[in-house]
Amino acid sequence: MIYKSILALLVSLFFLNFQSQPALQDPDKNLVSFFSSKAVPFASADELNILTGKAGERQLVLLGEASHGTHEYYHWRAEISKQLIAVHGFNFIAVEGDWASVYRLNQYVKGLDEAASSAREVLQSFSRWPEWMWANTDILDLAEWLKEYNEKLPRGEKLGFYGMDVYGQWEAMENLIGYTQKHLPGEHEEIELKLNCFSRFGKDEWQYARMVTDGHKSCEEDLQSVIEILHEHEKKLTQAGDKAFFRAVQNALVMQNAESFYRLALQNRHESWNSRVDHMWLTIERLLDFSGENAKGIVWAHNTHVGDSRATNMSLAGQYNIGALSRTHLGEENVFIVGFGTQKGKVNGGRSWGATMQIMNVPRAKKGSLDYYLGQVPHHQFFVVFGHEDKEHPLLSEPLGHRAIGVVYNPRNEEGNYVPTLPARRYNALIFFQETVPLTPVQ
């Protein structure tokens, strides 16, 4: 609470200070000139060396996206990730996806026991909406590259591909029950009973959340005790396989933190957001620790998750994100954050949660927004790296709206899709495309 209060106060002072700055003459022209002078055009992965060279020196690289349905974001994040892995020795990729389902892809790329025969087979099994977010041809191509790359490495050094999100709790529960039945038979019945506290509402997390809101006892204590039981038997369980134990604990954490996320979602939207962020950050920390000394990780998530929340209006609402937590815990010098954006294009999305996927038009960026000014730069696609001096640059002293599109999207409500942003403070670099195309789902 103290951390959030201090953040909110600092951001409030930060924005008030910027709002008091005198207006610059012809800011539109000056901003376009500024971004044009820093823009580095690229057409191939090799031409991203300036960016990946700087990012490769860090412990954690966060790769954003301005939507969950844009081919260019996925393709170029994959190309950057390949360079970070092959040239700079990064150990894993953690994505904004479900732990349990994405772990099947991890099994495939590492060639582990019970792995599927192809990445396509794994991705075709993804059934939770929005399926296109990970079951697309860009992820298919990356998974096959990771598989081939891993075949050259010793078993203990193979690159991992993991989901870090709080969703997918029922598949996580089934995996955990299967694990305890096999490796912890004496405690299995008790663990299953405690997990049933959350799952007995027909596996309907929203029914559970409504019941707690109406006064029903929550399952917080039961799910916490499951994790405690696992740790009580850690020595025995790790003898049967430390990777299997790590996976079991992560499945238990998904259950525990999903309960918190859904319960809070009906009580406090901001606390619910933070609960989900806490889980993602905990997963990243666990992966860094599990990957060994000097481990280096790559994170794929939406700009709203990776771009430092302290450089947006999020902190004013009491929200934080992975970008802020990673810089706070690891130090800014150990984290490199890359945001993405587009001027216009098409995107995969749904009109409402669970709706049929559509290909939607992304209109030209709103005048006066960050995307609008970047859209005036005379390159088809380019990146901008921000230096320390850019944080204090007068042209970047007032927030600019940066477009953010979710899986639920309505282009007619475009006005509400912009996050007030101090770009040089939110990101270390920005990659921009004048026009983008949608993802191709795996058939």
C-alpha positions as CSV (number, residue, x, y, z in Angstrom):
1,M,0.0,0.0,0.0
2,I,2.9,2.4,0.9
3,Y,4.5,1.6,-2.5
4,K,1.3,2.4,-4.4
5,S,0.7,5.6,-2.4
6,I,4.2,6.9,-3.1
7,L,3.9,6.0,-6.8
8,A,0.6,7.8,-7.1
9,L,2.0,10.9,-5.4
10,L,5.1,11.0,-7.6
11,V,3.1,10.5,-10.8
12,S,0.6,13.2,-9.7
13,L,3.5,15.7,-9.1
14,F,5.1,14.5,-12.3
15,F,2.1,15.2,-14.5
16,L,1.3,18.5,-12.8
17,N,4.8,19.7,-13.4
18,F,4.6,18.8,-17.0
19,Q,1.2,20.5,-17.4
20,S,2.8,23.7,-16.1
21,Q,5.5,23.8,-18.8
22,P,5.1,26.6,-21.4
23,A,3.8,25.5,-24.8
24,L,6.4,25.1,-27.5
25,Q,6.1,26.9,-30.8
26,D,4.6,24.6,-33.4
27,P,4.8,21.4,-31.3
28,D,3.4,19.3,-34.1
29,K,6.2,20.1,-36.5
30,N,8.9,19.9,-33.8
31,L,7.7,16.5,-32.6
32,V,7.7,15.0,-36.1
33,S,11.2,16.4,-36.6
34,F,12.4,15.0,-33.3
35,F,11.1,11.5,-34.0
36,S,12.3,11.6,-37.6
37,S,15.8,12.5,-36.4
38,K,15.9,9.5,-34.1
39,A,14.1,7.0,-36.4
40,V,16.1,4.0,-37.6
41,P,14.4,2.2,-40.5
42,F,14.7,-1.5,-40.8
43,A,13.6,-4.3,-43.2
44,S,15.4,-7.3,-41.8
45,A,16.4,-8.7,-38.5
46,D,20.0,-7.8,-39.0
47,E,19.0,-4.1,-39.2
48,L,17.7,-4.4,-35.6
49,N,21.2,-5.0,-34.2
50,I,21.4,-1.5,-32.6
51,L,18.3,-2.3,-30.6
52,T,19.1,-5.9,-29.8
53,G,22.7,-5.0,-28.9
54,K,21.4,-2.6,-26.2
55,A,18.7,-4.9,-25.0
56,G,21.0,-7.9,-24.9
57,E,23.1,-6.3,-22.1
58,R,20.1,-6.5,-19.7
59,Q,18.7,-9.2,-17.5
60,L,15.2,-8.8,-18.6
61,V,13.8,-7.6,-22.0
62,L,10.1,-6.7,-22.1
63,L,8.6,-6.7,-25.6
64,G,5.2,-5.1,-25.9
65,E,2.4,-4.9,-28.4
66,A,-0.4,-2.3,-29.0
67,S,-2.9,-5.1,-29.8
68,H,-3.3,-8.9,-29.4
69,G,-4.0,-9.4,-33.0
70,T,-1.3,-7.8,-35.2
71,H,1.1,-9.9,-37.3
72,E,3.9,-7.3,-37.3
73,Y,4.1,-7.2,-33.5
74,Y,4.3,-11.0,-33.2
75,H,6.7,-11.5,-36.1
76,W,9.2,-8.8,-35.0
77,R,9.1,-9.8,-31.4
78,A,10.0,-13.3,-32.6
79,E,12.9,-12.0,-34.6
80,I,14.2,-9.9,-31.7
81,S,13.8,-12.9,-29.4
82,K,15.8,-15.1,-31.7
83,Q,18.7,-12.6,-31.7
84,L,18.5,-12.3,-27.9
85,I,18.7,-16.1,-27.6
86,A,21.2,-16.9,-30.2
87,V,23.6,-13.9,-29.8
88,H,23.1,-12.7,-26.2
89,G,22.3,-16.0,-24.3
90,F,18.8,-15.4,-23.1
91,N,17.2,-18.5,-21.4
92,F,13.4,-18.3,-21.8
93,I,10.4,-16.5,-23.2
94,A,7.4,-15.8,-20.9
95,V,4.2,-14.7,-22.6
96,E,0.9,-13.3,-21.6
97,G,-0.7,-16.7,-21.9
98,D,-2.1,-19.5,-19.7
99,W,0.6,-21.5,-17.8
100,A,-1.0,-24.9,-18.4
101,S,-1.7,-24.7,-22.1
102,V,1.5,-22.9,-23.0
103,Y,3.5,-25.4,-21.0
104,R,2.5,-28.0,-23.7
105,L,4.3,-25.9,-26.2
106,N,7.3,-25.7,-23.8
107,Q,7.3,-29.5,-23.7
108,Y,7.4,-29.6,-27.5
109,V,10.2,-27.1,-28.1
110,K,12.3,-28.8,-25.4
111,G,11.5,-32.3,-26.7
112,L,10.3,-33.4,-23.3
113,D,8.4,-36.6,-22.5
114,E,4.8,-36.7,-23.5
115,A,5.4,-33.8,-26.0
116,A,3.1,-33.5,-29.0
117,S,4.4,-34.4,-32.4
118,S,4.3,-30.8,-33.8
119,A,3.8,-27.2,-32.7
120,R,0.7,-27.2,-34.9
121,E,-0.8,-30.0,-32.9
122,V,-0.2,-28.1,-29.6
123,L,-1.7,-24.9,-30.9
124,Q,-4.7,-26.6,-32.3
125,S,-5.5,-27.8,-28.8
126,F,-5.7,-24.2,-27.4
127,S,-9.4,-23.8,-26.6
128,R,-9.7,-20.8,-24.3
129,W,-10.9,-17.6,-26.0
130,P,-9.1,-15.7,-27.6
131,E,-7.5,-18.7,-29.3
132,W,-5.9,-16.6,-32.0
133,M,-3.7,-14.8,-29.5
134,W,-1.3,-17.7,-29.3
135,A,-2.7,-20.2,-31.9
136,N,-1.4,-18.3,-34.9
137,T,1.2,-18.9,-37.6
138,D,3.8,-16.5,-36.1
139,I,3.9,-18.5,-32.9
140,L,3.9,-21.7,-35.0
141,D,7.0,-20.5,-36.8
142,L,8.8,-19.4,-33.6
143,A,8.0,-22.7,-31.9
144,E,9.5,-24.7,-34.7
145,W,12.6,-22.4,-34.6
146,L,13.0,-23.0,-30.9
147,K,12.6,-26.7,-31.3
148,E,15.4,-26.8,-33.9
149,Y,17.6,-24.5,-31.8
150,N,17.1,-26.6,-28.7
151,E,18.1,-29.8,-30.5
152,K,21.7,-28.5,-30.5
153,L,21.7,-27.9,-26.7
154,P,22.3,-30.2,-23.7
155,R,19.0,-31.2,-21.9
156,G,19.6,-28.8,-19.0
157,E,20.2,-25.7,-21.2
158,K,17.2,-25.9,-23.6
159,L,15.3,-22.7,-24.1
160,G,11.9,-22.5,-22.3
161,F,8.6,-21.0,-23.6
162,Y,6.1,-20.4,-20.7
163,G,2.8,-18.7,-20.0
164,M,2.8,-16.3,-17.1
165,D,-0.9,-15.3,-16.9
166,V,-3.3,-16.0,-14.2
167,Y,-6.0,-17.6,-16.4
168,G,-6.4,-21.3,-17.3
169,Q,-6.9,-22.3,-13.7
170,W,-9.0,-25.4,-14.4
171,E,-6.4,-27.0,-16.6
172,A,-3.8,-26.1,-14.1
173,M,-5.9,-27.8,-11.4
174,E,-6.2,-31.0,-13.4
175,N,-2.5,-31.1,-14.0
176,L,-1.8,-30.6,-10.3
177,I,-4.3,-33.3,-9.2
178,G,-2.6,-35.7,-11.7
179,Y,0.8,-34.8,-10.2
180,T,-0.2,-35.3,-6.5
181,Q,-2.0,-38.5,-7.3
182,K,1.3,-39.9,-8.7
183,H,3.9,-38.3,-6.5
184,L,2.1,-37.4,-3.3
185,P,-0.6,-40.1,-2.8
186,G,-0.7,-39.7,1.0
187,E,-1.8,-36.0,0.6
188,H,-3.7,-36.3,-2.6
189,E,-7.2,-36.6,-1.2
190,E,-6.7,-33.6,1.1
191,I,-5.3,-31.5,-1.7
192,E,-8.1,-32.4,-4.1
193,L,-10.6,-31.5,-1.3
194,K,-9.1,-28.1,-0.8
195,L,-9.0,-27.4,-4.6
196,N,-12.6,-28.4,-4.7
197,C,-13.4,-25.4,-2.5
198,F,-12.9,-23.2,-5.6
199,S,-13.9,-25.6,-8.4
200,R,-17.2,-26.9,-6.9
201,F,-19.2,-24.0,-8.4
202,G,-19.4,-25.9,-11.7
203,K,-15.9,-24.5,-12.5
204,D,-17.6,-21.2,-12.9
205,E,-15.2,-18.6,-11.5
206,W,-17.7,-15.8,-11.7
207,Q,-20.3,-17.7,-9.8
208,Y,-17.7,-18.2,-7.1
209,A,-16.8,-14.5,-7.1
210,R,-20.5,-13.5,-6.8
211,M,-21.0,-15.9,-3.8
212,V,-18.0,-14.4,-2.0
213,T,-19.3,-10.9,-2.7
214,D,-22.6,-12.0,-1.1
215,G,-20.9,-13.2,2.0
216,H,-19.8,-16.8,1.3
217,K,-16.5,-17.8,2.8
218,S,-13.6,-17.5,0.3
219,C,-11.2,-20.2,-0.6
220,E,-8.1,-18.2,0.1
221,E,-6.9,-20.3,3.0
222,D,-7.6,-23.6,1.3
223,L,-5.6,-22.7,-1.8
224,Q,-2.7,-21.3,0.3
225,S,-2.6,-24.5,2.3
226,V,-2.2,-26.6,-0.9
227,I,1.0,-24.6,-1.7
228,E,2.2,-25.2,1.9
229,I,1.6,-28.9,1.6
230,L,3.7,-29.0,-1.6
231,H,6.6,-27.1,0.1
232,E,6.4,-29.4,3.2
233,H,7.2,-32.3,0.9
234,E,9.6,-30.4,-1.4
235,K,12.7,-32.5,-0.6
236,K,10.9,-35.7,-1.4
237,L,9.2,-34.3,-4.5
238,T,12.3,-32.7,-6.0
239,Q,14.0,-36.1,-5.8
240,A,11.4,-37.3,-8.3
241,G,12.2,-34.3,-10.6
242,D,12.8,-30.6,-9.8
243,K,11.1,-29.5,-13.1
244,A,8.0,-31.5,-12.3
245,F,7.9,-29.9,-8.8
246,F,8.4,-26.4,-10.2
247,R,5.5,-27.0,-12.6
248,A,3.3,-28.4,-9.8
249,V,3.9,-25.4,-7.6
250,Q,3.2,-23.0,-10.5
251,N,-0.1,-24.8,-11.2
252,A,-1.0,-24.3,-7.5
253,L,0.0,-20.6,-7.7
254,V,-2.3,-20.2,-10.8
255,M,-5.2,-21.7,-8.8
256,Q,-4.4,-19.5,-5.8
257,N,-4.0,-16.2,-7.7
258,A,-6.9,-16.9,-10.1
259,E,-9.1,-17.1,-7.0
260,S,-7.8,-13.7,-5.9
261,F,-8.2,-12.2,-9.3
262,Y,-11.8,-13.2,-9.9
263,R,-12.9,-12.4,-6.3
264,L,-11.4,-8.9,-6.5
265,A,-12.8,-8.4,-10.0
266,L,-16.3,-7.9,-8.6
267,Q,-15.1,-5.8,-5.7
268,N,-12.3,-3.5,-6.9
269,R,-11.2,-3.4,-10.6
270,H,-7.9,-1.8,-9.8
271,E,-7.0,-4.3,-7.1
272,S,-8.0,-7.1,-9.5
273,W,-5.6,-5.7,-12.2
274,N,-2.8,-5.5,-9.6
275,S,-3.5,-9.0,-8.5
276,R,-3.0,-10.3,-12.0
277,V,0.1,-8.3,-12.4
278,D,1.5,-9.6,-9.2
279,H,1.0,-13.2,-10.4
280,M,2.8,-12.4,-13.7
281,W,5.7,-10.8,-12.0
282,L,6.0,-13.7,-9.5
283,T,6.1,-16.1,-12.4
284,I,8.9,-14.1,-14.1
285,E,10.9,-14.0,-10.8
286,R,10.4,-17.8,-10.4
287,L,11.5,-18.4,-14.0
288,L,14.6,-16.3,-13.5
289,D,15.5,-18.1,-10.3
290,F,14.7,-21.6,-11.8
291,S,16.8,-20.9,-14.9
292,G,20.0,-20.6,-12.8
293,E,22.6,-18.0,-12.0
294,N,22.9,-15.1,-14.4
295,A,19.6,-16.2,-16.2
296,K,18.2,-13.7,-18.7
297,G,14.5,-13.6,-19.7
298,I,12.3,-12.2,-22.5
299,V,8.7,-11.2,-21.7
300,W,5.9,-10.8,-24.3
301,A,2.9,-8.8,-23.2
302,H,0.7,-5.9,-24.1
303,N,2.2,-2.4,-23.9
304,T,-0.1,-1.7,-20.9
305,H,1.7,-4.5,-19.1
306,V,5.3,-3.8,-20.1
307,G,5.5,0.0,-20.5
308,D,6.4,1.5,-17.1
309,S,3.0,2.4,-15.6
310,R,4.7,5.3,-13.7
311,A,5.0,7.1,-17.0
312,T,1.2,6.9,-17.7
313,N,-2.0,7.8,-15.9
314,M,-2.3,4.2,-14.5
315,S,-0.6,5.0,-11.2
316,L,-3.1,7.8,-10.6
317,A,-5.7,5.1,-10.4
318,G,-3.5,3.0,-8.1
319,Q,-2.5,0.5,-10.8
320,Y,1.0,-0.8,-11.6
321,N,2.4,-3.2,-14.1
322,I,5.3,-5.5,-15.0
323,G,7.4,-2.6,-16.4
324,A,7.3,-0.7,-13.1
325,L,7.8,-3.8,-10.9
326,S,10.8,-5.1,-13.0
327,R,12.6,-1.7,-13.0
328,T,11.9,-1.4,-9.2
329,H,13.1,-4.9,-8.3
330,L,15.9,-5.5,-10.8
331,G,17.0,-1.9,-11.3
332,E,16.4,0.2,-14.5
333,E,19.9,-0.6,-15.7
334,N,18.9,-4.3,-15.9
335,V,15.6,-4.0,-17.8
336,F,15.0,-3.0,-21.4
337,I,11.4,-2.2,-22.4
338,V,10.3,-2.1,-26.1
339,G,6.8,-0.7,-27.0
340,F,5.1,-1.1,-30.4
341,G,2.6,0.9,-32.4
342,T,0.9,1.5,-35.7
343,Q,-0.6,4.3,-37.7
344,K,-3.4,2.2,-39.2
345,G,-4.2,-1.3,-40.5
346,K,-6.3,-4.3,-39.6
347,V,-6.4,-6.4,-36.5
348,N,-8.0,-9.6,-35.1
349,G,-10.5,-9.0,-32.3
350,G,-14.0,-9.6,-30.9
351,R,-16.9,-7.2,-30.4
352,S,-17.4,-8.6,-26.9
353,W,-15.7,-11.2,-24.6
354,G,-16.1,-14.6,-26.2
355,A,-17.5,-13.3,-29.5
356,T,-16.5,-14.7,-32.9
357,M,-13.2,-13.3,-34.1
358,Q,-13.4,-10.7,-36.7
359,I,-10.8,-8.8,-38.9
360,M,-11.4,-5.2,-38.0
361,N,-10.1,-2.0,-39.4
362,V,-7.7,0.1,-37.3
363,P,-8.4,3.7,-38.2
364,R,-5.6,6.3,-38.6
365,A,-4.2,7.4,-35.3
366,K,-6.0,10.2,-33.6
367,K,-4.5,13.6,-34.2
368,G,-2.2,14.8,-31.5
369,S,-1.4,11.2,-30.3
370,L,2.0,9.6,-30.1
371,D,1.0,7.3,-32.9
372,Y,-0.1,10.3,-35.0
373,Y,3.3,12.0,-34.7
374,L,5.2,8.7,-35.3
375,G,2.9,8.2,-38.4
376,Q,4.4,11.4,-39.9
377,V,7.9,9.9,-39.9
378,P,8.9,9.2,-43.5
379,H,9.7,5.4,-43.1
380,H,7.5,2.4,-43.6
381,Q,8.7,0.8,-40.4
382,F,11.4,2.0,-37.9
383,F,12.5,2.0,-34.3
384,V,13.4,4.8,-31.9
385,V,15.8,4.2,-29.0
386,F,15.4,6.7,-26.1
387,G,18.5,7.9,-24.3
388,H,18.6,9.2,-20.7
389,E,18.6,12.8,-22.0
390,D,15.3,12.2,-23.8
391,K,13.5,11.8,-20.4
392,E,14.1,15.5,-19.8
393,H,13.5,16.7,-23.4
394,P,11.0,19.5,-23.5
395,L,9.2,18.1,-26.5
396,L,8.4,14.9,-24.5
397,S,7.5,16.7,-21.3
398,E,3.7,16.4,-21.7
399,P,1.8,13.1,-22.0
400,L,0.9,11.9,-25.5
401,G,-1.9,9.3,-26.1
402,H,-0.5,5.9,-27.1
403,R,-3.1,3.6,-28.7
404,A,-3.9,0.4,-26.9
405,I,-6.2,-2.2,-28.5
406,G,-7.4,-5.3,-26.5
407,V,-8.9,-8.6,-27.6
408,V,-12.3,-6.8,-27.3
409,Y,-12.3,-4.0,-29.8
410,N,-14.7,-1.6,-31.4
411,P,-13.0,0.9,-33.8
412,R,-16.0,3.3,-33.3
413,N,-14.9,3.8,-29.7
414,E,-11.4,4.8,-30.8
415,E,-11.3,7.8,-28.5
416,G,-11.1,5.7,-25.4
417,N,-8.2,3.5,-26.7
418,Y,-5.3,5.9,-25.9
419,V,-3.1,5.8,-22.8
420,P,-1.5,9.1,-21.8
421,T,2.2,8.4,-22.0
422,L,5.6,10.0,-21.5
423,P,7.3,7.8,-24.1
424,A,10.9,8.2,-23.1
425,R,10.1,7.3,-19.5
426,R,7.6,4.5,-20.4
427,Y,9.9,2.7,-22.9
428,N,13.6,2.3,-23.7
429,A,12.6,1.9,-27.4
430,L,9.6,2.1,-29.7
431,I,9.0,0.1,-32.9
432,F,6.5,1.6,-35.2
433,F,4.7,0.5,-38.4
434,Q,2.8,2.7,-40.8
435,E,0.3,0.0,-41.7
436,T,-0.2,-3.4,-40.1
437,V,-2.1,-6.6,-41.0
438,P,-3.9,-9.2,-38.8
439,L,-2.6,-12.5,-37.4
440,T,-3.3,-15.7,-39.3
441,P,-4.9,-18.3,-36.9
442,V,-3.6,-21.8,-37.0
443,Q,-6.2,-24.1,-38.8
